[in-house]
Amino acid sequence: MHKITYFFLLLMSFKVLSQTEYKPLTWEVKSTHWSRQDEERFQEFIKNIGRAREQRKCFTTESCLKSSYANPAYSKLTNPQVKIFADCADLPYVLRAYFAWMNDLPFSYPISLKKVNPELDKDKDIRYTAYGNEVIRRKRVVSGDNINTVLKNIANFISTAVYRIPTTKDVSGPNVFNDFFPVKINRKALIPGTVFYDPNGHILVVYEVTKDGRVFMIDAHPDNSLTRAVYDDKKFVISSPSYGAGFKNWRPFNVEESGLVIATKNNELTEDYFYSTEQYLGHTELINNNWRTRKYLFNESEVPFGEYVRQSLAVGNLRYDPLKEFKELLKAVCNDVRDRKDSVDSALAANIHLLPHPERLPQNIYGTTGPWETYSTPSRDARLKAAFWNIKESLKTFITKHREGNPGIDYQGQDLSGDLLKIYDQETRSCKITYTNSEKIQVELNLDDIINRIYNMSFDPYHCVEQRWGAVGNELSSCRQEEIKNQWYEAEQLLRNTIERNYDLRMDYTVYELPNANIGTKTPMDLNIKKLIEAF
């Protein structure tokens, strides 16, 4: 649909009160369910926000929803008194609630959960249960409710625990259901608005699937920032079916005259909803019913899950152009580095680095609350390392298959390694960030610098900016901080060496206990991409 035509259709989709140009804060529910047309307009709504963030036209959920570029049909009508905040778990619900409010649609959300197996998960944070959770209470929006109250409730009640629902868990009854259902991996199922749940405690929202099978997503953070990511199975995992991770769509429901909310059960989802458990169980019979033995098949050949996703979503027969793929991977990781800078800058602006370092680390540095959750970057840094790892593994595959004459590789040149090196130099030099050191002097880093110092970059917001960016030698000399913070920096090295995020480990050690706590990685994985290409 033409963009201008679409804009006016959306403007005509609801009335604006004659007394004001803004949508009233109170909700007016005029429908009992979301129609297909509503869902299609929601997809376009999400796509616009994602593309705006991709082009760096807005940087928070609030600024995107109130941006005339990101949200052209609604930006002028959004009441300025609407208060919008979203971390990663809130984001899908905030976007869905906002769209429902603007279009007088029904909406409900979970307000209480319980653990599926409370005995075995007795000491587990409900966000990281081994056996998953289930919804036991929900709240339905009714006409007259205030959008700010609903958004505040979402911030209070929604966490990643509401996504950690076992694959087999179905609708229990009226008003008691999980909002999402797992889908088959195809272009009709993975649409703008599809949610991806990473069981390591992160939620993303799909905003676009390209013709070559790439999945682009947006995600939010505790500092209210909105970032962009490209799916790969090293950064974002699936894991056990009891976690309910992976790609999921919103479950349809209907509000009856009595006020009961009746959700569609899994076995009632028609074929065009593409309900499927293939993400969790694969395509072959499991050995001893063990999900770890699952295998994914594409054209009857076994492939890793990430490759299955890419091939299944591509239009036509996907052939990999190593040069194009490499350039896209470097651009994506450059975007990750720039997003990390925004996060570090946020911590610096809040002067966290000037505060005394807490006596102990959080119980787990990846899943916590308070200033550490808002301003630290251990999960973000781990995903950045995983992205470098993914690039290395992809290059190994491309080069090996090219040498074998694999028809899936589309390269017509004579010197693949040489051409890859040229792209590396070009892309890493053009990808730059600048930070202001403790003496107020600008320091410029490019992507090659970041790769070479990735294990020195501190995730700890109490450290000086130089340590946050992995400075050594003369670059580090401008750091002025208490010696105890330098001791913390040294003690956290094994944690910085780690790519995988483990939410089960106890980490609440003092600076003196941490080096002997037997957590982290002594020998980090070599992530030097340039060295790999040169070796070939």
N, C-alpha and C positions, 0 to 999 in steps of 0.2 A: 504494500500500500504506500502511496506517495506520502512523504513525511508531512507536507503541509495539510493534505486532506486528513491524515490521521490526527493531526493536532486539533483541527476543528471538530472532528467527530468526538474526540474526548471531551472537548469543552462543552459539547452539546449533551453529554451523557448524564449530567446532573444540573439541577437548578442552583443558581446563585441568588441568595436572598436580595431583594431590591434595596434593603437598608444598608448593605455593606458589600464590598467586593470580595470579601473573604468567606471561605467555608466556615460555618459555625463550629465551635469546639464540640458541641454536643452531637452525638451520633444519631442518625436517623436510619433505622434498618427498614428497607423497603422490599427485600427479597427473602425467600426462605432458603436459597442455595445460590451457589455460583454457577452461572451458565457457561457454556462453551465459549461464548463471546467474551464473558468476563475473564475467563482464564487466558484467552488469546491476548486481550488488552493488558492483562497482568504481565504476560511474557514480554510484550513490547516495552512496558514500563521498566522491567528489570534490565532488559537489553540496553535501553537508553542510559540508565544509571551506570552500568558496567562500562559502556563505551566512553562515557564522560570521564570516569575515573581512569580508564586506560590512557586517555589523552591528557590526564592531569588537569582537568577543568574543575574538579572539586576533590576534597581530600578527607571529608568526614561524612558520615551518614546524613547528618543534618544539612551540611552545605550542599550535598547532592540532591536531597529531596526539596531543598528550597532554591535550587539553581535553575535559571531559565534555560540553560543549556542542557543539563542532565535530565530535567523534569519539565519540559516545556509546557505540557498541557495543564500542569497543576501548580507550578511555582508561584504564579501571581495570585492563585486562589488559596494557597496554604496560609492559614491564619498565622501571623508572626508570633502569636502567643503559644503555638505548639512547641513543646519541648522534646527534642528528639535526641536520644542517646542509644547507642547499641555497641555492645561488645560482640564477640563472635557468635555466642549462643543466641543472643537477642536478635541478631540481624534478620534471619528469615521471618521471625514473628513481627518485628517492627515494620519491615517492608510490606508484609501481608496485611497487617493491621492498618497501616497508613492507606494502602490502596482500598481496603474495604471501607474505611471511614469516608474517603473522598467519593466513593461510588455507592454509598448507602447499602453495603452488602453485609451479610451476617459474618460473625467472627467469634471464635471461642478459643480458649487456651488452657493448658493444664496448670493447676495451682498446687497440686499435691501428688507425690510419687511414693512408691515403696519399693524396696529391693525384692527381686524375684526370689532370692534365696538368702534371707536375712541371717541365717545361722552361719553359712559358709562365707558370707560377705560381711560378717559382724563388724570387723574393724576397718572396713573399706569406706573411703569417701564415696558417697553415692554417685559422684561423677565418673568413678573408675571401678565400678563393681565388676566382678568376674562373670557373674551370671545375669547381669542386666537389671533393668527396672521395669516398673509398669505404672501407668497413670491410674490414680484412684479418685481424683477430683478435678473438675474443670469449671471454668467460669465462662458464661455466655454473655456477649455484649447485647444489650437491649437499647431500644430507642431512648434517648435522654442521657445515656452514659457519656462521659467526657473523654475525649481522645487522650488528653494528658494523663488522666487516671489510668486508662488502659495501658499506655506506654510505660507509666511508672510501675504498674503491676508486672508487666513483662520483664522489666529490669530486675524486679524483686523476686519473681517466681521462676523465671526461665534460666536454666543453666544447661550445660552439655548433658546433664543427666537425663533430660527429657528426650534426647536422641538415642540414648543407650538402651534401646528396647530390643529384645531378642527377635530374630528374624521370624520365628514362628508365632510370635505373640499377635493375637488378632483382637478385633473389637470385642470388649467384654459386655457391652450393653449400652443403653442410652446414656449420653453424657460421660461415658467412660471409654476412652479410646486414645490410641497413639495417632498423632497427626500425620504420620508419614507411612508410606509403604514402599518396599524396594522394587526397582524396575529392571527390566531387561536392558541390556546395553545396545541401544540403537538410536538413530537420529530422531525418531518420533517420540521416544521416551525421555531422552536427555534434552531438556528444553530450558530456556531462560526461566529461572525460578526453581529448578531442580536443586535440591540440597545435597551437599556431600558432607558426611560425618566421618571425620578422622578420629578413631578411638583413642588417640593420644590427646584428645581434649580440644579439638578445633572444628569449627563449622565454616563451610564456604557455600556460596550460592552461585550456581552456573548462570552466566549471562550470554554465552555464545558458544556454539560448536561450529568450527570452521569446516570447509569442504575437505581439508586434508586430515580431519579427525582430531584436531586439538580442542581441548575443553578449557575455556577461559572462565574464571571464577572471580568473585569479589569476596572479601572477608573483612570483618571488623575486629577491633582490638579494644582493650580496656581504656585506652586513652581517647576513645571515640574516633580514632582514625579509620579510614576505609582504604584497603589495599587491593591489589590485583594479583592473581596467581594463575599459572597454567598447570593443569593436572599432570602429575607423573607419579608412578606407583612407588617411588623411593621417598618422596616427600610426604605423601598421603596414603596411608595403608588401609586395608580392609580388616584383616584379622578374624577373630572368632565370630561365628554366627550369633552367639549370645550377646555380643556387643552391638549388633545391628548397624554396623558401620557401612559406608559406601554411598552410592547414589540413590536418593529417595525423592518421591514426589508427594505433594499434598493430597491427603485423603479427602474425597468428596463427602459431603454431609448434607442433611436436610433438617431444617428446624420445623418441627410440627406445631400445630395450632396450640397445643398444650404447653409449648416451650421446650419440650424434650429435643435434644440434638441427637439425631440418628445418623451414625456414620456408616459408610459402606464397608462391609466385611471383605476380607481378602478374596474369598471365593465368589463374591458378588461383583468384583471388579471385572468389567467386560474386557474383551481382547484389546480394545483401543486404549486401555489404561496401561497395558504392557506390564502388569504385575509379574514379577519373577524373582526367584531366589538364586539365580545363576551366579551372582556375584559371590555368594557365600559357599555354594556347594559345587560350583564348577559344572563340567559337562560329562564327566565320567563317574562311574560308581566309586564311592569312597571305600577305602580299605578300613575294615573294622569300624565303619561309621565315623571315621576320624576326619574332620574338616581339613586338617593339615595335608591330607593326601589329595585334595582336589586338584583338578587339572582343567585348563582352559583350551578349547580347540577353536581354531579358525581355519576354514577350508580343510578340515579333518587333520590339521597339523597342530601339535601342542605348542602353545606360545605363552609367555608370561602374561599376567593379567593386564599390565600396562599396554602391552602390544595388542592384546585382544581388544581393549577399549579403543585404541587408535585405529586399528583395522576395521572394527565394526562400525565406527562412526564416519569413516572416510567415504566420500562419494566415488564410486567406481573402484577399480583396482589401485590400491595405494602403492606407489613406487617412491622410495626415499631418495631425494637429492641430498647427498651428504653436505654439500656446501650451504644449501638453503636451510637444512635442518640445524646445522651448527650455528649459523648466524641467528636463527630464531631462538635457539637455546641460550646463546650469549645475551641476546637482547632481553630475554625473560629474566635472567639472573641479574642483569644490570638493573632492571626494574626493582628486583628484590633488595638490592643494595641501596637504592635510593629510598625505598620505603623504610629500610633500617635506619637510614640517616634521619628521617622524619621522627622515628621513635626515639633515637638517642637525643635529638634536639629537644624533644618534648621533656625528657628527663632533666636535661640541662636547664631548660627554662624554668622548671619547678625547683631547681637548686638541690636536687637529691644528692648530687655529688658533694655538696658542702655539708651534708648532715653526717653525724657520727655513724660508722658502720654498725649495724645490729650485732649483738653478741653472737648470735647463731644465724645460720641460713634458715630459710623456711623448711618445713617438714619435707617438702619436695619442691625443688626450684621450678618445675614445669607446671605444677597445678597448685595455686595458692590464691591468696586474696591480698587486698591492701596495696600499699605502694609498690611492693615487689611485683605483684601481678600487673600493675599499671605501667611500670617504668623499666622493668628488666626485660632482657631479650633472649633468654636461653632457648625457648622454643623456636623463635624466629631465626636465631643463629644456627640451630640444628637443621632447620629446613634449608637454610642457605648452603650449609655443608652438603646436605643431601642433594641439592641441585647441582653442585659441582661434581659430586659423585655420579649423578645421572648423566651429566655431559661426558664424563670420561667413559662410562660404560657404553653410552650410545656411540661414541667415536670408535671404540674397540669393535663394536658390532658392524658399523658402516665400513670400516677399513678391511676387516676380515672378510665380510661378504663380498666386497668389491674385488678383493684378491682371488676369491673363489669363483668369481664370475656369476654371482647370484643375480638373477633377473629382477629381483626386487630393488636393486640399487640402480639409480639413474644418474650416472656420472660419465661424461663424454670426454673429459680431459685426459692428460697424460701423466700428471703428477699430483695425485690426490693429497699426499702429505704436505707438499709444497703449497698447494692451494688452500688447505686448511690452516696452515701457518699464517698465510697472508690475511685470511679472515680473522684469525685470532688477534693478530697485531692491530688490524684496523678497528675491530670492535672493542677490544680492551682499552685502546688508547682513546677512543671516542666516548667511552663510558667513564665519566669523572664525577667525583663528589668532592666538596671542599668543606673542611671543618675548621672552626676557630679554636686555636689551642689556648692553654691557660694564660698565655701572655698576649692574647688577643691578636695573634698572627694567623693568617689564613694558611692552611696546609692542604695541598691538592693531592688526591689519590685517584688512580685509575683502577680499572677492574683487575689488571694484572697484579697491582699492589695488593689488592684485597685478597686475591687467591693465595698469594705468597705469605700473607700474614693472618690468614683466616683463624688459625688456632691461637693467635695472640690477642684476638679481639674480645674484650671482656663483655660479658652479658650482665655484669653487676652494675646497677645504676649508681652505686655509691663510689665508684671509681672515677678518677679524672678522665677528661675527654680523650687524652692521649692514649690511655689504656683501653678505653672503649673502642678505639680504632687500631689497637695492636701496635702502637709505636715502639720502636727500639732505638738505642743509640742516641744521637743528637736530637732526634725528633721527640724522644721521651723526656729529655732534660728539662723541658718547660713545665712538667707535671709537678705541682706543689701540693702535697697532701700528707696527712699523718702517716707515719711509718706502718701503723697497724693496717692501713688500707693496702699498702704494698705487700704486706704479709698475706692478706686475704687474696690478693691477685695471684701470688705464687701458689697458695694453697688450692686455688680453684682450677689450676692448670689441667688436671686430669678430667675435670668436668668439661672444660673447653675442648678437650681432645675427642669428646664423644659426639657421635652423629645421632645414634638412636636415643629417643626420649623414653626413659623408664619411669613410670609414675608409681611404681611399687616400692622403689628404694627409699629408705630413710636417709634424709640429707641434712637434718637439723643439727649440724655439728658446729663446734667453735672453730676458730681459725687454727687452734693447736690440735684439735681432734681430727680435722678433715683430712690431712695428708695420710693418716693411718686408718682411714675409715673403709678402705678397700672398695671404693666406688669410683667410677670413671674409667678412662682408658689410658694406659701407659704409653702405648705406641700408636699414634694417630694414623689414620688412613692417608696415603699419599694422594692429594687432590690436585697436583700440579698438571694441568691440562696441556700446557705447552710441552712439557717434558715427555708426555705420552706421545704426542704427535711426532716429536723429533725422534723418539725411539723407534717408531715405525719407518 
